[in-house]
Amino acid sequence: MLEILYQDDAIIAVNKPAGLAVHRSKMVGNAEEFLIDLLREQVGGTTYLAHRLDRATSGVLLVARSSEIAAALGEQFMGRDVHKQYLAVVRGWPEPEEALIDYALPGSRDTGPRREASTTYRRLATVEVPIALGRYPQQRYAMVLAEPHTGRFRQIRKHMAHVHHPIIGDCQHGRGDHNRLYKQYFSCHRMLLHAWRLSFAHPVTRAPMRVEAPLDAAYQALLERFGWSLPVL
C-alpha cells in the first residue's frame, strides 16, 4: 500500500518510495511496477500525474483526479509557483553553508540544448566518520536542504555534483566509492534524496497547501546514527 499524505476529490499526495518508477518510460527500462498503476488500483478512478520524481528519489508526489486538475497544477509548476524542499546527504561539507547554484543544464539527453537552472542549498548538519577511503583516513558528509527554482531533469543531482558534493547513492552523477561505503558500513542501498515538502495553491479552492513526506526507515536510521535531526522550518 502506498502512503497517502493528503487526499480529496481533486488531488492526492503520495509518499513515493525510493526505487519505484512513477510511470512507464524509456528511462526506467524493465521496471515491473509503476506508482501511477498501484495508486489507481488503491484509490479507484482516474489518476493523472501533476509532476514527476526520479525513480531513485523518494517523497511527495502530487497526483490529480482529472486532466483539468493536472493541467492547473502543471501551470503552477511551470510558473514556478510551487515551492519544493528536498533533503539530501552529500559527500563533503559544502562551503559556503548556503548558496545559489546557477548552472544551465541539458534535458534528458546530455547533448541537448542547455537551459537555465538554479538551486539554493543550505547545509543543515555535518558528520565525520572514521572510515578510510582513498588517501583520507576519515570521510566527511553533510545533510543539505535543497530548493530548486527550476524543474530541469535530475536538477538537484546534477547541481550538487557540479559543486563537487554529489548525493550519496546517486549512480549516475555520484561517487561509486562513497556509494559502496554506505552500503557496506551503513546498510544504506538507496539514493539519499528525498522530496520532503511541497507548497502550492489548491487547484480548486486556491487555499495554501503544504504537504510533508516522512523519511523511510533507511534514511531515518542514517540520521539517527549520525545524530542528525530534521530542521524546524
KEKE-3310 file (N, C-alpha, C; in steps of 0.2 Angstrom, whole numbers, plus 5000, padded with zeros to 4 digits):
npx = (5004:5003:5009:4997:4997:4989:4972:4959:4944:4950:4964:4978:4991:5006:5018:5031:5040:5058:5066:5055:5047:5039:5030:5028:5042:5055:5066:5066:5067:5066:5056:5045:5034:5024:5021:5009:5000:4999:4993:4981:4975:4973:4966:4955:4946:4951:4968:4980:4997:5004:5016:5034:5045:5062:5066:5074:5072:5064:5048:5037:5024:5013:4997:4983:4965:4959:4961:4960:4963:4976:4981:4980:4988:5000:5002:5005:5017:5025:5025:5032:5027:5026:5033:5047:5055:5069:5078:5095:5109:5126:5142:5156:5158:5148:5154:5151:5140:5127:5120:5118:5116:5119:5117:5117:5108:5106:5093:5085:5094:5111:5117:5109:5101:5106:5098:5092:5095:5093:5097:5095:5104:5106:5116:5113:5118:5132:5145:5158:5166:5175:5182:5192:5196:5202:5214:5211:5209:5198:5180:5170:5153:5137:5121:5109:5098:5089:5083:5075:5073:5070:5064:5072:5079:5084:5089:5094:5102:5112:5116:5122:5132:5140:5145:5154:5149:5142:5127:5124:5123:5119:5119:5122:5127:5135:5148:5155:5163:5160:5147:5147:5153:5143:5134:5141:5145:5134:5123:5115:5106:5100:5097:5101:5091:5077:5061:5055:5046:5031:5024:5010:4996:4980:4972:4958:4951:4961:4967:4981:4993:5003:5012:5020:5032:5036:5052:5059:5063:5076:5083:5080:5086:5099:5100:5098:5109:5120:5117:5109:5095:5079:5076:5068:5056)
npy = (4994:5011:5025:5038:5055:5066:5068:5072:5076:5081:5081:5070:5067:5058:5048:5044:5029:5026:5020:5015:5016:5030:5030:5022:5022:5026:5028:5021:5008:4990:4990:4983:4987:5002:5017:5025:5016:5007:5016:5019:5007:5007:5018:5019:5024:5038:5044:5056:5061:5075:5080:5074:5062:5057:5039:5034:5043:5048:5053:5067:5066:5073:5070:5071:5070:5072:5077:5090:5096:5091:5099:5112:5111:5109:5121:5129:5123:5125:5139:5142:5143:5134:5128:5119:5108:5099:5085:5080:5069:5072:5071:5077:5094:5106:5122:5139:5138:5141:5144:5149:5139:5142:5136:5131:5118:5103:5093:5077:5071:5072:5079:5088:5105:5117:5124:5137:5135:5134:5132:5133:5129:5124:5120:5109:5100:5091:5077:5067:5053:5039:5031:5024:5029:5029:5042:5047:5046:5048:5052:5065:5070:5078:5084:5092:5105:5107:5118:5118:5130:5129:5117:5106:5091:5079:5089:5093:5083:5084:5097:5097:5088:5096:5106:5098:5090:5077:5068:5055:5038:5041:5034:5039:5052:5053:5047:5032:5025:5031:5028:5014:5013:5017:5007:4996:4999:5006:5000:5005:5007:5015:5030:5045:5056:5066:5071:5082:5092:5100:5115:5123:5131:5126:5118:5120:5126:5136:5138:5139:5126:5114:5100:5087:5074:5060:5053:5037:5021:5017:5030:5037:5030:5032:5046:5045:5038:5046:5057:5067:5078:5083:5098:5112:5121)
npz = (5000:4996:5004:5008:5009:5008:5003:4993:4983:4972:4972:4976:4987:4988:4996:4989:4987:4987:4973:4966:4951:4943:4932:4916:4905:4893:4901:4913:4910:4912:4923:4934:4942:4944:4950:4947:4942:4953:4962:4956:4957:4971:4975:4966:4951:4940:4938:4937:4933:4941:4942:4942:4949:4950:4948:4958:4969:4984:4991:4992:4980:4968:4963:4951:4950:4939:4921:4919:4932:4933:4923:4928:4940:4934:4927:4938:4942:4931:4931:4941:4954:4964:4979:4982:4993:4997:5005:5006:5007:5006:4999:5008:5015:5011:5006:5003:5018:5014:4998:4981:4967:4951:4936:4920:4912:4902:4894:4896:4887:4887:4877:4872:4871:4882:4897:4907:4925:4942:4959:4976:4990:5008:5021:5033:5043:5049:5048:5053:5048:5055:5044:5032:5016:5000:5000:5012:5029:5036:5033:5026:5028:5024:5028:5017:5014:4999:4987:4973:4960:4947:4936:4930:4922:4933:4941:4955:4958:4948:4950:4963:4961:4952:4960:4967:4977:4977:4978:4990:4985:4972:4957:4944:4944:4955:4967:4965:4975:4987:4987:4988:5001:5009:5008:5013:5026:5032:5028:5018:5004:4995:4985:4993:4992:4995:4992:5002:5006:4999:4993:4988:4979:4982:4968:4966:4977:4979:4991:5002:5002:5011:5010:5018:5018:5027:5031:5025:5033:5031:5028:5039:5049:5046:5049:5063:5067:5064:5072:5068:5066:5059:5051:5059:5051)
capx = (5000:5006:5007:4994:4999:4983:4968:4952:4941:4954:4971:4981:4998:5008:5025:5034:5046:5064:5066:5048:5046:5032:5026:5032:5045:5061:5071:5066:5069:5062:5053:5039:5029:5024:5017:5003:4996:4997:4989:4975:4971:4972:4960:4950:4945:4956:4973:4985:5002:5005:5024:5037:5051:5066:5064:5078:5071:5058:5045:5030:5022:5006:4993:4977:4960:4956:4966:4959:4966:4983:4984:4980:4994:5005:5003:5009:5024:5028:5025:5037:5023:5027:5039:5049:5061:5072:5083:5100:5115:5131:5149:5160:5155:5148:5156:5148:5135:5121:5122:5113:5119:5116:5121:5112:5108:5103:5087:5087:5100:5116:5120:5104:5102:5106:5093:5094:5093:5095:5095:5098:5105:5108:5119:5109:5121:5138:5147:5165:5166:5182:5182:5197:5194:5207:5220:5209:5208:5191:5176:5165:5147:5133:5114:5108:5091:5090:5077:5076:5069:5068:5062:5076:5080:5089:5092:5097:5108:5117:5119:5126:5138:5143:5149:5158:5146:5137:5122:5126:5118:5117:5124:5124:5131:5139:5154:5154:5167:5156:5140:5149:5154:5136:5131:5145:5145:5128:5117:5111:5106:5096:5100:5098:5087:5070:5056:5052:5040:5029:5020:5007:4989:4975:4969:4951:4950:4966:4969:4988:4994:5010:5012:5027:5033:5041:5058:5058:5067:5083:5085:5079:5091:5105:5100:5099:5116:5124:5115:5106:5088:5076:5076:5061:5056)
capy = (5000:5017:5030:5044:5060:5070:5066:5075:5075:5084:5079:5065:5067:5051:5047:5039:5025:5026:5014:5014:5021:5034:5028:5019:5027:5023:5030:5016:5001:4984:4990:4979:4991:5009:5021:5028:5010:5005:5021:5019:5001:5008:5023:5018:5030:5040:5047:5059:5064:5083:5081:5068:5062:5051:5033:5033:5048:5047:5059:5070:5066:5076:5066:5074:5066:5074:5080:5098:5097:5090:5105:5118:5110:5109:5128:5131:5120:5129:5146:5142:5145:5128:5128:5112:5107:5092:5083:5076:5068:5073:5070:5083:5099:5112:5129:5142:5134:5142:5147:5148:5136:5144:5132:5129:5110:5100:5089:5070:5070:5077:5083:5093:5112:5119:5129:5140:5131:5136:5128:5135:5124:5126:5115:5108:5096:5088:5072:5065:5046:5036:5026:5026:5029:5033:5044:5050:5042:5050:5054:5070:5070:5083:5084:5099:5107:5109:5121:5120:5136:5127:5110:5103:5084:5077:5095:5094:5078:5087:5103:5095:5085:5101:5109:5093:5087:5073:5065:5048:5034:5043:5030:5042:5058:5052:5044:5025:5023:5033:5024:5007:5014:5017:5000:4991:5001:5009:4996:5010:5004:5020:5037:5049:5062:5065:5077:5082:5097:5104:5120:5126:5133:5120:5120:5121:5132:5141:5138:5137:5119:5112:5093:5085:5067:5057:5049:5030:5018:5018:5037:5039:5026:5035:5052:5043:5035:5052:5061:5072:5079:5086:5105:5115:5127)
capz = (5000:4996:5009:5005:5013:5008:4998:4992:4977:4966:4972:4980:4988:4989:4998:4984:4989:4983:4969:4962:4945:4943:4926:4910:4900:4891:4906:4918:4907:4913:4929:4934:4945:4942:4956:4945:4942:4960:4966:4953:4960:4978:4976:4961:4947:4936:4941:4932:4936:4940:4941:4942:4953:4948:4951:4965:4974:4987:4994:4990:4973:4968:4958:4950:4949:4932:4917:4921:4938:4932:4919:4933:4944:4929:4926:4944:4942:4925:4933:4947:4960:4968:4982:4983:4998:4997:5009:5003:5010:5001:5001:5010:5019:5006:5008:5009:5021:5010:4992:4975:4961:4945:4931:4915:4912:4897:4896:4897:4883:4889:4871:4870:4872:4890:4899:4914:4930:4948:4965:4983:4996:5014:5025:5039:5048:5046:5052:5050:5050:5054:5039:5027:5009:4996:5004:5018:5034:5038:5027:5029:5024:5026:5026:5015:5011:4993:4985:4966:4957:4940:4936:4925:4923:4938:4943:4961:4957:4943:4953:4969:4958:4949:4965:4970:4983:4975:4983:4991:4982:4965:4952:4938:4945:4961:4968:4967:4981:4993:4987:4991:5008:5013:5008:5017:5033:5035:5025:5015:4997:4991:4984:4999:4990:4997:4991:5009:5007:4993:4995:4982:4980:4980:4961:4966:4982:4980:4998:5003:5004:5012:5011:5020:5017:5032:5029:5026:5038:5029:5028:5046:5053:5045:5053:5070:5068:5063:5077:5065:5066:5054:5053:5060:5046)
cpx = (5004:5004:5004:4995:4993:4979:4961:4949:4945:4961:4973:4988:5001:5015:5028:5040:5052:5064:5060:5048:5039:5028:5031:5035:5052:5067:5072:5067:5064:5059:5046:5033:5029:5019:5010:4998:4994:4992:4982:4971:4969:4966:4954:4949:4951:4962:4978:4990:5003:5012:5027:5043:5055:5064:5068:5076:5064:5054:5038:5029:5014:5003:4986:4972:4957:4962:4966:4963:4974:4985:4984:4986:5000:5007:5007:5016:5028:5029:5030:5033:5023:5033:5041:5055:5063:5077:5088:5106:5120:5138:5152:5155:5154:5150:5154:5142:5128:5123:5117:5118:5115:5120:5116:5113:5104:5097:5089:5093:5105:5119:5114:5105:5102:5101:5094:5091:5096:5093:5098:5099:5107:5111:5116:5113:5127:5141:5154:5165:5173:5183:5187:5195:5199:5213:5218:5207:5201:5187:5171:5159:5142:5126:5112:5100:5092:5083:5077:5071:5067:5067:5066:5077:5085:5093:5097:5103:5114:5120:5124:5133:5143:5148:5153:5156:5141:5133:5124:5121:5117:5122:5126:5128:5135:5145:5153:5158:5163:5150:5142:5150:5148:5133:5134:5144:5139:5122:5112:5111:5102:5099:5097:5096:5080:5066:5052:5046:5038:5023:5017:5000:4985:4972:4962:4949:4955:4969:4977:4989:5001:5009:5019:5027:5038:5047:5056:5063:5074:5086:5085:5084:5098:5106:5101:5106:5121:5122:5112:5098:5085:5075:5068:5060:5049)
cpy = (5006:5022:5036:5049:5065:5068:5070:5073:5077:5082:5073:5067:5061:5052:5042:5036:5026:5019:5012:5019:5024:5031:5025:5024:5023:5023:5024:5009:4996:4984:4986:4982:4998:5012:5022:5022:5007:5010:5020:5013:5003:5012:5022:5025:5032:5044:5050:5062:5072:5084:5074:5068:5056:5045:5032:5038:5046:5053:5061:5070:5068:5072:5070:5069:5067:5077:5088:5100:5097:5096:5111:5117:5111:5117:5131:5129:5124:5136:5147:5144:5139:5128:5121:5112:5100:5091:5079:5075:5068:5072:5077:5088:5105:5118:5134:5137:5135:5146:5145:5145:5138:5142:5129:5121:5108:5096:5082:5068:5075:5081:5088:5100:5113:5124:5131:5135:5133:5133:5131:5129:5127:5120:5114:5104:5092:5082:5070:5058:5043:5030:5028:5025:5033:5035:5048:5045:5043:5053:5059:5070:5076:5082:5092:5099:5110:5112:5123:5125:5134:5120:5106:5095:5083:5084:5095:5089:5081:5093:5102:5092:5091:5105:5104:5090:5083:5070:5057:5044:5035:5039:5034:5048:5058:5049:5036:5022:5025:5029:5017:5008:5014:5011:4996:4993:5003:5005:5000:5009:5009:5026:5041:5056:5061:5071:5078:5086:5100:5109:5123:5128:5127:5122:5121:5127:5137:5142:5136:5130:5118:5104:5091:5077:5064:5053:5041:5027:5019:5025:5039:5036:5029:5042:5050:5041:5041:5058:5068:5072:5083:5094:5107:5122:5129)
cpz = (5000:5001:5006:5011:5014:5002:4998:4985:4971:4966:4977:4981:4991:4992:4994:4987:4985:4979:4965:4957:4945:4938:4921:4906:4898:4896:4911:4916:4909:4920:4929:4937:4944:4947:4953:4944:4949:4963:4963:4956:4967:4979:4972:4957:4943:4940:4936:4936:4935:4939:4941:4947:4950:4952:4958:4970:4977:4989:4991:4982:4973:4962:4957:4949:4942:4928:4918:4927:4937:4928:4924:4937:4940:4928:4932:4944:4936:4927:4939:4953:4965:4972:4984:4988:4998:5002:5006:5007:5005:5004:5002:5013:5014:5010:5002:5012:5017:5004:4986:4970:4955:4939:4926:4914:4905:4899:4898:4893:4885:4883:4869:4873:4880:4891:4906:4919:4937:4954:4971:4987:5002:5018:5031:5045:5045:5051:5048:5053:5050:5050:5033:5020:5004:5000:5010:5023:5037:5032:5030:5024:5027:5024:5023:5013:5004:4990:4977:4964:4950:4941:4930:4927:4927:4940:4949:4961:4953:4947:4959:4966:4955:4954:4969:4976:4981:4980:4984:4988:4975:4960:4946:4939:4951:4961:4970:4973:4987:4993:4990:4999:5012:5013:5013:5024:5036:5032:5022:5008:4993:4990:4990:4996:4991:4996:4998:5009:5000:4995:4988:4984:4978:4973:4961:4971:4982:4987:4998:5006:5006:5014:5013:5020:5022:5028:5029:5031:5037:5030:5036:5050:5052:5049:5060:5071:5068:5068:5074:5066:5061:5056:5054:5056:5046)
residu = (MET:LEU:GLU:ILE:LEU:TYR:GLN:ASP:ASP:ALA:ILE:ILE:ALA:VAL:ASN:LYS:PRO:ALA:GLY:LEU:ALA:VAL:HIS:ARG:SER:LYS:MET:VAL:GLY:ASN:ALA:GLU:GLU:PHE:LEU:ILE:ASP:LEU:LEU:ARG:GLU:GLN:VAL:GLY:GLY:THR:THR:TYR:LEU:ALA:HIS:ARG:LEU:ASP:ARG:ALA:THR:SER:GLY:VAL:LEU:LEU:VAL:ALA:ARG:SER:SER:GLU:ILE:ALA:ALA:ALA:LEU:GLY:GLU:GLN:PHE:MET:GLY:ARG:ASP:VAL:HIS:LYS:GLN:TYR:LEU:ALA:VAL:VAL:ARG:GLY:TRP:PRO:GLU:PRO:GLU:GLU:ALA:LEU:ILE:ASP:TYR:ALA:LEU:PRO:GLY:SER:ARG:ASP:THR:GLY:PRO:ARG:ARG:GLU:ALA:SER:THR:THR:TYR:ARG:ARG:LEU:ALA:THR:VAL:GLU:VAL:PRO:ILE:ALA:LEU:GLY:ARG:TYR:PRO:GLN:GLN:ARG:TYR:ALA:MET:VAL:LEU:ALA:GLU:PRO:HIS:THR:GLY:ARG:PHE:ARG:GLN:ILE:ARG:LYS:HIS:MET:ALA:HIS:VAL:HIS:HIS:PRO:ILE:ILE:GLY:ASP:CYS:GLN:HIS:GLY:ARG:GLY:ASP:HIS:ASN:ARG:LEU:TYR:LYS:GLN:TYR:PHE:SER:CYS:HIS:ARG:MET:LEU:LEU:HIS:ALA:TRP:ARG:LEU:SER:PHE:ALA:HIS:PRO:VAL:THR:ARG:ALA:PRO:MET:ARG:VAL:GLU:ALA:PRO:LEU:ASP:ALA:ALA:TYR:GLN:ALA:LEU:LEU:GLU:ARG:PHE:GLY:TRP:SER:LEU:PRO:VAL:LEU)
# end
